[in-house]
Amino acid sequence: MRSLCLIAVKPGKVDAVITSLKKARKIVKEIMVVTGRADIAVVLQGTMEEINNVVIDFKKIKEIVSTETLIEVEVDMGWSKP
């Protein structure tokens, strides 16, 4: 299962948060600094329990203001069919 965790951080704290995120478990696949309502996007891959535990750990980082986790779903919308 994959998910995308959007993270908003306190002003000027992006580098500190990225350093903390890099210490996370193996399910962190990619960390991106992004624009928009979030400052950082983290791609996670693991079981629902592993993702849940990592996001809970993220919330313990004092420089993080908020998180929003988007869980990938597999739904056939017929878009790829001719």
Stockholm file with secondary structure:
# STOCKHOLM 1.0

chainA/1-82         MRSLCLIAVKPGKVDAVITSLKKARKIVKEIMVVTGRADIAVVLQGTMEEINNVVIDFKKIKEIVSTETLIEVEVDMGWSKP
#=GR chainA/1-82 SS CEEEEEEEECTTCHHHHHHHHTTSCTTEEEEEECCSSCSEEEEEESCHHHHHHHHHHHTTSTTEEEEEEEECCCCCCSTTCC
#=GC SS_cons        CEEEEEEEECTTCHHHHHHHHTTSCTTEEEEEECCSSCSEEEEEESCHHHHHHHHHHHTTSTTEEEEEEEECCCCCCSTTCC
//
